[in-house]
Amino acid sequence: MVYSEPLRSALNAAVRLGRISLTDLARQLELKREDAQQIADLLVTRNLFHVSAFSHDKEIFYETRMSSMTRPLGRPRPDIWKKIDD
């Protein structure tokens, strides 16, 4: 997916860290917290973010799902069971 700046930079930072807070997202996007919340909700809907268990009433944290959603599942080699048995 291709995103325009500054969203691309914010998403890259979140992916590298594996998480981002709503406050950090708003700061990086140079938006009000409410506007950043709308974008974050859209990213949650698209399964790019999910709300972290570390969230509390003063701050919402998001964890990224980029790698798990884009990486295809590989099949084990057909001879893997034989090698395990040996």
Secondary structure by P-SEA (a helix, b strand, c coil): cccccaaaaaaaaaaaaccccaaaaaaaacccaaaaaaaaaaaaaaccccccccccccbbbbbbccccccccccccccaaaaaaac
